[in-house]
Amino acid sequence: MAVELDPRVHDALASMSAGPLLTLRHGAIEVDLAPEAGGRIAQLRVDGIEQLIGPGDGWPAMIAWGCYPMVPWAGRIRDGRFRFEGRDWQLPRNLGAHAIHGVGFSMPWQVESLDEASARLSLALPEDDSWPFGGIARQHIAIHENALRLVLSVQAGARAMPAEVGWHPWFRKPDRIEFAPSRMYPRDADGIAILPLVAPSPGPWDDCFLHEGAITLHRGERALRISSPCSHWVVYDGTAHATCVEPQSGPPDAFNLVQRVLHPGEVLEVSLALAFD
């Protein structure tokens, strides 16, 4: 889930500059990629109009700008702890008491291929205290006519591992958001998603929803339609300057709620399309 951008966040997660940018172009769409800053999209422009909170917008915490991959987990893991293969594991707590958004957003990615309108990136996941299971993550970023299409995957290495993936885009504040979720995960006093599911509540939100179909952001005369096969979506609109719409393969704290296991060599892949009407 997203977080309120207060000084505690900036203290908890160090600043990260965008580093060298690679620019993709096709038609009315331009994408600035920042491979060294977590393999993220630093900025997305349509007809020259910026769509994301970018690295120069005054939010230096690395979780607070661009559109970055969340891998090998998405959202918070409660206390950074989970049980896997009969053993208790502890991940570094990088936001207060919890571990958040995986490790991919804070590591440099390797550019595997690049042309005018597309790029492929990869990341060898660590085998240390930050993530003991290894594996490899991959991204494909491609501009099509009036749309940006993203594919993100994670593949287990020589050992099994739990896994969930997703994206965390920080969109500039829309005039309104259009979506109709079926259910949502309530949150406990620690702000962590729990079961059982409940009926959706009115916003503002920092919540995970079950939703099928597109979510549309309206800003001025432009409509951005966000679509993904993912059934889990975190929506955060509790800040005045941005709204986050985050498709995920599973819910926050999935390692404790509904653990997905990738066996050696197995792949989890998701896709996302951002279409501009």
C-alpha positions in Angstrom: 0.0 0.0 0.0 1.0 3.6 -0.4 2.0 5.7 2.6 1.4 9.3 3.8 4.4 11.4 2.8 5.5 12.8 6.1 9.0 13.3 7.5 9.0 9.8 9.0 8.8 8.3 5.5 11.7 10.5 4.3 13.8 9.4 7.3 12.9 5.7 6.8 13.7 5.5 3.1 16.8 7.3 1.8 16.6 9.6 -1.1 17.4 8.3 -4.6 18.3 10.4 -7.6 17.0 9.3 -11.0 20.5 8.8 -12.3 21.0 8.7 -16.1 17.7 8.6 -18.0 16.8 6.7 -21.2 13.9 8.2 -23.2 11.5 6.1 -25.3 9.2 7.8 -27.8 6.4 6.9 -30.1 3.6 9.1 -31.3 2.4 11.4 -28.6 4.0 9.4 -25.7 7.4 9.8 -24.2 8.8 7.7 -21.3 11.9 8.5 -19.3 13.4 5.3 -17.8 15.7 5.4 -14.8 17.4 1.9 -14.7 19.7 2.8 -11.8 16.8 4.1 -9.7 15.0 0.8 -9.2 14.2 0.2 -12.9 11.4 2.7 -12.7 9.7 5.0 -15.1 10.8 8.4 -13.9 8.3 10.3 -16.1 5.6 9.7 -18.6 4.5 12.5 -20.9 1.5 12.6 -23.3 1.6 15.5 -25.8 4.3 17.0 -23.6 2.2 16.9 -20.4 3.7 15.1 -17.5 1.5 12.4 -16.0 3.7 11.2 -13.0 5.2 12.8 -9.9 8.8 13.0 -11.1 12.2 13.1 -9.5 12.2 16.9 -9.6 8.9 17.4 -7.9 10.2 17.7 -4.3 9.4 14.2 -3.0 12.9 12.6 -2.7 12.0 9.4 -0.8 12.5 6.6 -3.3 9.0 5.2 -2.7 7.3 8.6 -3.6 7.9 9.2 -7.3 7.7 7.7 -10.7 6.3 4.3 -11.5 8.3 1.4 -10.1 8.1 -2.4 -10.0 7.3 -4.0 -6.7 9.2 -7.3 -6.6 9.4 -10.0 -5.1 6.6 -8.7 -2.9 4.1 -5.8 -3.1 3.0 -3.6 -0.3 3.8 -4.2 3.3 4.8 -7.4 5.0 3.8 -7.2 8.6 6.9 -6.7 10.8 8.9 -8.0 7.9 8.2 -11.5 9.1 6.7 -14.6 7.5 6.9 -18.3 7.6 8.1 -20.4 4.7 9.1 -24.0 4.4 8.7 -24.6 8.1 11.0 -21.7 9.0 10.5 -18.1 10.2 12.1 -15.4 8.1 12.9 -11.8 8.9 13.3 -9.1 6.2 14.7 -5.7 6.9 12.1 -3.2 8.1 12.3 -0.3 5.8 9.2 1.6 6.8 8.6 1.8 10.5 7.9 -1.7 11.8 7.3 -3.2 8.3 9.0 -4.3 5.1 7.5 -2.6 2.1 7.4 -2.9 -1.7 10.1 -5.5 -2.2 13.7 -4.9 -3.1 13.6 -4.1 -6.8 12.6 -0.4 -6.5 15.8 0.4 -4.6 18.3 -1.6 -6.8 19.9 -0.8 -10.2 18.5 -2.8 -13.1 20.4 -4.0 -16.1 19.3 -2.8 -19.6 19.1 -5.9 -21.8 17.8 -4.3 -24.9 16.8 -0.8 -26.1 15.2 0.7 -29.1 13.3 3.9 -29.9 10.0 2.8 -28.3 10.8 -0.2 -26.0 13.2 -1.6 -23.5 13.9 -4.8 -21.6 15.4 -4.7 -18.1 16.5 -7.4 -15.7 17.5 -7.7 -12.1 19.3 -10.6 -10.3 17.6 -10.7 -6.9 19.9 -10.8 -3.9 20.7 -13.9 -1.8 21.3 -12.1 1.5 19.5 -10.7 4.5 17.5 -8.3 2.2 16.1 -11.3 0.3 17.6 -14.7 0.9 16.0 -16.7 -2.0 17.6 -15.2 -5.1 15.7 -15.4 -8.4 15.5 -13.0 -11.3 13.1 -10.2 -12.2 12.4 -8.9 -15.7 10.6 -6.0 -17.3 9.4 -5.2 -20.8 8.4 -1.6 -21.4 6.9 -0.7 -24.8 5.0 2.3 -26.2 2.2 1.5 -28.7 -0.2 3.8 -30.3 -1.8 5.9 -27.5 -0.7 3.4 -24.9 2.1 2.2 -22.7 2.3 -1.5 -22.1 4.4 -3.0 -19.3 5.2 -6.6 -18.4 6.8 -7.6 -15.2 7.9 -11.1 -14.1 9.9 -12.9 -11.4 11.4 -16.3 -11.8 12.6 -18.5 -8.9 16.2 -19.6 -9.1 17.6 -22.8 -7.7 15.3 -22.8 -4.6 11.6 -22.2 -4.0 10.4 -18.8 -2.9 7.3 -16.9 -2.0 6.4 -14.1 -4.5 4.0 -11.4 -5.5 4.6 -8.5 -7.9 3.0 -5.3 -9.0 3.6 -1.7 -10.0 3.4 1.5 -7.9 2.7 4.5 -10.1 2.4 8.0 -8.6 0.0 9.8 -10.9 -0.4 13.5 -10.8 -3.7 14.3 -9.0 -6.7 13.5 -11.2 -10.0 15.4 -11.1 -11.7 12.1 -10.4 -11.2 8.4 -10.4 -13.6 5.9 -11.9 -13.8 2.3 -10.7 -16.2 -0.1 -9.1 -14.5 -2.7 -6.9 -16.4 -5.8 -5.7 -14.7 -6.3 -2.3 -11.9 -4.9 -0.3 -9.4 -5.9 2.4 -10.0 -4.2 5.7 -7.0 -2.8 7.6 -6.2 -3.3 11.3 -4.8 -0.7 13.7 -1.3 -1.1 12.1 -2.7 -0.3 8.7 -2.1 -3.8 7.4 -4.6 -5.7 5.2 -6.5 -8.5 6.9 -9.2 -11.0 6.1 -12.1 -11.6 5.7 -13.0 -9.3 2.8 -15.6 -6.6 3.2 -17.8 -4.4 1.1 -15.9 -1.4 -0.4 -16.0 1.8 1.7 -16.1 5.4 0.4 -12.7 7.1 -0.1 -10.3 8.5 0.6 -8.5 5.2 0.3 -5.2 3.5 1.2 -6.7 0.1 0.6 -6.5 -3.1 -1.5 -9.6 -3.9 -3.6 -10.7 -6.8 -5.7 -11.5 -5.3 -9.1 -11.9 -6.5 -12.6 -11.7 -4.3 -15.6 -10.1 -0.9 -16.1 -9.7 2.0 -13.6 -9.9 5.4 -15.3 -8.4 8.6 -14.1 -9.8 11.9 -15.4 -7.7 15.0 -15.5 -8.8 18.0 -17.6 -9.8 16.7 -21.0 -7.6 13.7 -20.8 -8.7 10.2 -19.6 -6.2 7.6 -18.6 -7.5 4.0 -18.6 -5.4 1.6 -16.5 -6.0 -2.0 -17.2 -4.4 -5.3 -16.0 -5.3 -8.9 -15.6 -4.4 -8.5 -11.9 -7.4 -8.9 -9.7 -5.9 -7.0 -6.7 -5.5 -3.2 -6.8 -4.3 -0.9 -4.2 -5.7 2.7 -4.5 -4.2 5.5 -2.5 -5.7 9.0 -2.9 -5.0 10.4 0.6 -2.6 13.1 -0.6 -3.4 16.4 -2.4 -0.8 16.1 -5.1 -1.0 12.5 -6.3 -3.1 9.3 -6.6 -1.6 5.8 -6.8 -3.3 3.0 -8.6 -1.3 -0.2 -8.1 -2.2 -3.5 -9.8 -0.8 -6.4 -7.9 -0.7 -10.2 -8.3 -1.8 -10.5 -4.7 -2.7 -8.4 -1.6 -0.3 -6.6 0.7 1.1 -9.0 3.4 0.4 -11.8 1.0 3.3 -13.9 2.4 1.2 -14.1 5.6 -2.4 -14.0 4.2 -2.4 -16.1 1.0 1.1 -17.2 0.3 2.0 -18.0 -3.3 5.0 -20.3 -3.8 7.2 -20.3 -6.9 9.1 -23.6 -7.3 12.6 -23.6 -8.8 12.5 -22.1 -12.3 8.8 -21.2 -12.1 7.7 -17.8 -13.3 5.1 -15.3 -12.1 4.2 -12.7 -14.8 1.7 -9.8 -14.9 1.0 -7.0 -17.4 -0.3 -3.5 -17.3 -1.6 -1.1 -20.0 -1.9 2.7 -19.7 -4.1 3.9 -22.5 -4.8 7.6 -23.1 -8.2 8.6 -24.6 
